[in-house]
Amino acid sequence: MAKNILVLADVRNGKLRNVTVEMLSAANDMADGGQVGVVLLGSGVAGLADGLGAAGADKVYVVDAPELGKYTPSAYRKAFMEAYRASNPDIVLFAHSAIGKDLAPVIAMRLGAGQVSDIVGYDKDGDTLVFTRPIYAGKAFTKVKVKDGVTLATVRPNNLAVAEGGFSKAGTVNTLSVSFEQADLSTIVKEVIQKASTGVDLTEAKIIVSGGRGVKSADGFKPLQELADVLGAAVGASRGACDAGYCDYSMQIGQTGKVVTPDLYIACGISGAIQHLAGMSNSKVIVAVNKDPEAPIFQVADYGIVGDLFEVVPMLTEEFKKVLATV
């Protein structure tokens, strides 16, 4: 049975994140011929509507307002509900990002709807969708379905495949006007201070080079950054490296940091504590570099190199330069 799907576009710093395209591709498969809509919320986001038809959207709902310049749950909830009423969806998809994780429960409560968090896949059981999500810090997976009413789900980036060749949809733009009252602006964000970053977004990176306590110092991340630059990768870290002051906590990967699922994860000087494995064990290919042959990281690694990272990583960098030069 055809279903109408609504996707909340994930926008950061004025740009669409890749997970938006991943959700739209999945939405077209879930819809079974139904309509796929996408919501753009923010200030100065109207221009992002171009190209969303090619990504799979039949309709684009835009709420572009200064009140949405910085995320607040009350203002975003009101704006999103306008798009919800306009599209009347059966399923709503959010990114499992800071905004999606905060807003999805708010909308689910408002609708009295079922929500499934952090999905990494789905199957069809007749007219019902069965979602797959990790539990127990990624050690097991559970199948979840919402039997009745509207279904809300948050989608982990880098897990749902993007349709090859895209779509040839019109992506009709519908601009919605929302009047915000004082109650909708009970929280006002005056300023957001964040660490400047020019690298690849960790949660969407296809390749990650990560360092642990074995890097020994902040300077120890330099060879990892060089390797990452060659591969077009992001640089991450274990909690141990962050706690030791070798790097900023924005780089932390693990149960209390970021959860990532890249195509390639290179762990350098990381022992493989359970907390860290919870954040990266679902990576498609894991390469571990550690001088301790008994390090737990080797139990989850697809490839392991026993050796000093300060000798191994520069060698990898040089070899990758040679290989990539011939591509």
Secondary structure, 3 states (H helix, E strand, C coil): CCCCEEEECCEECCEECHHHHHHHHHHHHHHCCCCEEEEEEECCCHHHHCCCCCCCCCEEEEEECHHHCCCCHHHHHHHHHHHHHHHCCCEEEEECCHHHHHHHHHHHHHHCCEEEEEECEEEEECCEEEEEEEECCCCEEEEECCCCCCEEEEECCCCCCCCCCCCCCCCEEEECCCCCCHHHHCCCCCCCCCCCCCCCCHHHCCEEEEECHHHCCHHHHHHHHHHHHHHCCEEEECHHHHHCCCCCHHHEECCCCECCCCCEEEEECCCCCHHHHHHHCCCCEEEEEECCCCCCHHHHCCEEEECCHHHHHHHHHHHHHHHHHCC
